[in-house]
Amino acid sequence: MPEISRLSGDRDWIDLDFVERERTPESAMALGIQSHVAGLSLSNTVELLEDLGVQRSRKAVHDWVQKADLQPESGKSPNQIALDETVIRINDQQFWLYAAADPQSNELLHVRLFATTTTTLTEIFLRELRQKHDVKTAVFLVDGAQHLQTALQRAGLRFRMCHHGNRNAIERIFRELKRRTSSFSNCFSHVDPETAENWLQSFARWLNATN
C-alpha cells in the first residue's frame, strides 16, 4: 500500500449527504473513499477496512466514491489559470483530459474528460469553468495549442503563451493524474468514461484538500 502515508488528515471535504440506510459507519465510509481516491486499489481499500472490522465489497467502495460526487470547490477568484489538456488511456481507448489549475495555490479548478479535443469542446469547458469561478480578470496560461487560444478569444478571456514558470503547476498535476489513471484497470471493472470522469473529479477534490 504505497499511498498509506497520505491517508491521514481531515476528511471534512468528503460530503456523505448521499448516505441513506447505509449500514457502514460514516467514519469507515469516509476512510474508504479517501483511501481509494488517494491511491489504494479497491482490493487494498477493502483490506484496510477489514483491518478495522468493516466488511464491505469492492463494489460497495466503488459505489461510495461515485455517489459522493466529489468535485473541486467553486467560488475561487484566481489571478492566473494554467489551462491544458493531456491524453489518457482507459480500457485501451484514448481520451483527452482538460484541466484548469491555479498555479499560485496548486489547486485544480475544473477537470473534464472528452473523447476528442476541439475548439467547441474547449468552449464548453471554459463555460463550465466560468460558471464555477470568477475568471473574468484572470490571465490564462496556455501552450501553443491553437484551439485553446481560439476558444479563449471567443470567450473574451485574456491569455498568454507560457511553456515554463507558472505552467509547471499543471504539469506536475498531470504527471500525478497520469500515474493514477494508469492504474484504472486495477480500480474499475470495465470502466466507462462517465465513471472515470467522476473518479478524476473526486481525485481533484482530494488533491486540493491535501495542498
C-alpha positions as CSV (number, residue, x, y, z in Angstrom):
1,M,0.0,0.0,0.0
2,P,2.4,2.7,-1.2
3,E,-0.1,5.6,-0.6
4,I,-0.9,4.7,3.0
5,S,1.2,7.6,4.4
6,R,-1.1,10.0,2.5
7,L,-4.3,8.9,4.2
8,S,-4.1,10.9,7.4
9,G,-5.6,14.2,7.9
10,D,-9.0,15.9,7.8
11,R,-11.8,14.2,5.9
12,D,-14.4,17.1,6.1
13,W,-14.0,17.5,2.3
14,I,-16.0,14.3,1.9
15,D,-19.7,15.0,1.7
16,L,-21.7,12.0,2.9
17,D,-25.2,13.5,2.3
18,F,-25.8,10.8,-0.2
19,V,-25.9,8.2,2.6
20,E,-29.4,6.6,3.0
21,R,-29.9,3.5,5.2
22,E,-26.2,2.6,4.8
23,R,-25.1,0.0,7.4
24,T,-21.4,1.1,7.3
25,P,-20.3,3.7,9.9
26,E,-19.7,7.1,8.2
27,S,-16.2,7.3,9.5
28,A,-15.4,4.0,7.7
29,M,-17.0,5.2,4.5
30,A,-15.0,8.4,4.6
31,L,-11.8,6.4,5.1
32,G,-12.8,4.1,2.2
33,I,-13.5,7.0,-0.1
34,Q,-10.3,8.8,0.8
35,S,-8.2,5.7,0.6
36,H,-9.3,4.8,-2.9
37,V,-9.1,8.3,-4.3
38,A,-5.7,8.8,-2.7
39,G,-4.2,5.8,-4.4
40,L,-5.2,2.5,-3.0
41,S,-6.8,-0.1,-5.3
42,L,-10.3,-1.2,-4.4
43,S,-8.9,-4.5,-3.2
44,N,-6.4,-2.8,-0.9
45,T,-9.1,-0.4,0.4
46,V,-11.3,-3.4,1.2
47,E,-8.4,-5.0,3.1
48,L,-7.8,-1.7,5.0
49,L,-11.5,-1.6,6.1
50,E,-11.3,-5.3,7.1
51,D,-8.4,-4.5,9.4
52,L,-10.8,-2.1,11.1
53,G,-13.5,-4.7,11.4
54,V,-15.6,-3.4,8.5
55,Q,-16.6,-6.0,5.9
56,R,-17.6,-4.4,2.6
57,S,-17.1,-5.4,-1.1
58,R,-15.1,-3.8,-3.8
59,K,-18.3,-2.7,-5.5
60,A,-19.5,-1.0,-2.3
61,V,-16.4,1.1,-2.1
62,H,-16.6,1.9,-5.8
63,D,-20.2,3.0,-5.3
64,W,-19.4,5.2,-2.4
65,V,-16.9,7.2,-4.5
66,Q,-19.4,7.5,-7.3
67,K,-22.3,8.5,-5.2
68,A,-20.3,11.1,-3.2
69,D,-19.9,13.0,-6.5
70,L,-16.9,15.0,-5.2
71,Q,-15.7,17.9,-7.3
72,P,-13.3,20.8,-6.8
73,E,-14.9,23.6,-4.7
74,S,-16.4,26.5,-6.6
75,G,-16.2,30.2,-5.9
76,K,-12.5,30.8,-6.5
77,S,-11.0,34.1,-8.0
78,P,-7.6,33.2,-9.3
79,N,-5.2,35.8,-10.8
80,Q,-3.8,33.2,-13.2
81,I,-5.1,29.9,-14.6
82,A,-3.0,27.3,-16.2
83,L,-5.1,25.6,-18.9
84,D,-4.1,22.4,-20.6
85,E,-5.1,19.0,-21.8
86,T,-3.4,15.7,-21.9
87,V,-4.1,12.3,-23.3
88,I,-5.0,9.4,-21.0
89,R,-6.0,5.8,-21.9
90,I,-8.9,4.0,-20.4
91,N,-9.7,0.4,-21.5
92,D,-7.3,0.9,-24.4
93,Q,-9.2,3.9,-25.6
94,Q,-7.8,7.4,-25.9
95,F,-9.4,10.3,-24.1
96,W,-8.5,13.9,-23.5
97,L,-8.4,15.2,-20.0
98,Y,-9.0,19.0,-19.8
99,A,-7.8,20.7,-16.6
100,A,-7.6,24.3,-15.2
101,A,-5.4,25.0,-12.2
102,D,-4.5,27.9,-10.1
103,P,-0.7,28.0,-10.2
104,Q,-0.4,30.0,-7.0
105,S,-2.3,27.6,-4.9
106,N,-1.7,24.4,-7.0
107,E,-5.4,23.8,-6.8
108,L,-7.4,22.2,-9.6
109,L,-10.3,24.4,-10.5
110,H,-12.1,22.2,-13.0
111,V,-11.5,18.9,-14.8
112,R,-13.4,17.2,-17.7
113,L,-12.9,14.2,-19.8
114,F,-13.7,14.3,-23.5
115,A,-13.5,11.7,-26.3
116,T,-11.7,14.2,-28.6
117,T,-10.3,17.7,-28.5
118,T,-11.8,20.6,-30.4
119,T,-12.4,24.3,-30.1
120,T,-16.1,23.6,-29.4
121,L,-15.3,21.3,-26.5
122,T,-12.8,23.8,-25.2
123,E,-15.5,26.4,-25.2
124,I,-17.8,24.0,-23.2
125,F,-15.0,23.5,-20.7
126,L,-14.5,27.3,-20.4
127,R,-18.2,27.9,-20.0
128,E,-18.4,25.5,-17.1
129,L,-15.3,27.0,-15.6
130,R,-16.8,30.4,-15.7
131,Q,-20.0,29.1,-14.1
132,K,-18.0,27.8,-11.1
133,H,-15.4,30.5,-10.6
134,D,-14.8,34.2,-11.1
135,V,-12.3,34.2,-14.0
136,K,-13.1,37.5,-15.7
137,T,-9.9,39.2,-14.8
138,A,-7.6,36.1,-14.7
139,V,-4.8,35.5,-17.2
140,F,-4.9,32.1,-18.8
141,L,-1.5,30.4,-19.3
142,V,-1.5,28.2,-22.4
143,D,0.9,26.5,-24.7
144,G,0.8,26.7,-28.5
145,A,-2.4,24.8,-29.0
146,Q,-4.5,26.9,-31.4
147,H,-7.9,25.5,-30.3
148,L,-7.2,26.6,-26.7
149,Q,-6.3,30.1,-27.8
150,T,-9.2,30.4,-30.2
151,A,-11.7,29.3,-27.5
152,L,-10.3,31.8,-25.1
153,Q,-10.5,34.6,-27.7
154,R,-14.1,33.8,-28.4
155,A,-14.9,33.9,-24.7
156,G,-13.2,37.2,-24.3
157,L,-10.7,35.9,-21.8
158,R,-7.1,37.1,-21.5
159,F,-4.3,34.6,-22.1
160,R,-0.6,34.4,-22.9
161,M,1.6,31.7,-24.1
162,C,3.8,30.2,-21.4
163,H,5.8,27.0,-21.6
164,H,7.5,27.1,-18.2
165,G,7.2,29.1,-14.9
166,N,3.7,29.0,-13.5
167,R,2.6,26.4,-16.0
168,N,4.8,23.9,-14.2
169,A,2.0,23.6,-11.6
170,I,-0.4,21.9,-14.0
171,E,2.4,19.8,-15.5
172,R,3.0,18.4,-12.0
173,I,-0.7,17.7,-11.6
174,F,-0.9,16.0,-14.9
175,R,2.0,13.7,-14.0
176,E,0.2,12.7,-10.9
177,L,-3.1,12.2,-12.8
178,K,-1.4,10.1,-15.4
179,R,0.3,8.0,-12.7
180,R,-3.1,7.3,-11.2
181,T,-5.0,6.8,-14.4
182,S,-2.5,4.1,-15.4
183,S,-4.0,2.0,-12.6
184,F,-7.6,2.3,-13.7
185,S,-7.6,-1.4,-14.7
186,N,-6.9,-2.2,-11.1
187,C,-9.5,0.3,-9.8
188,F,-12.5,-0.3,-12.0
189,S,-14.0,-3.2,-13.9
190,H,-15.0,-2.3,-17.5
191,V,-14.8,1.4,-16.6
192,D,-16.9,3.8,-18.8
193,P,-15.9,7.4,-19.4
194,E,-18.5,8.8,-17.0
195,T,-17.2,6.6,-14.2
196,A,-13.6,7.7,-15.0
197,E,-14.6,11.3,-15.1
198,N,-16.3,11.1,-11.7
199,W,-13.2,9.5,-10.2
200,L,-11.0,12.2,-11.8
201,Q,-13.1,14.9,-10.2
202,S,-13.0,13.1,-6.9
203,F,-9.2,12.9,-7.2
204,A,-9.1,16.6,-7.9
205,R,-11.1,17.3,-4.7
206,W,-8.8,15.2,-2.7
207,L,-5.6,16.7,-4.2
208,N,-6.9,20.2,-3.4
209,A,-7.6,19.1,0.2
210,T,-4.0,17.9,0.6
211,N,-2.4,21.1,-0.6
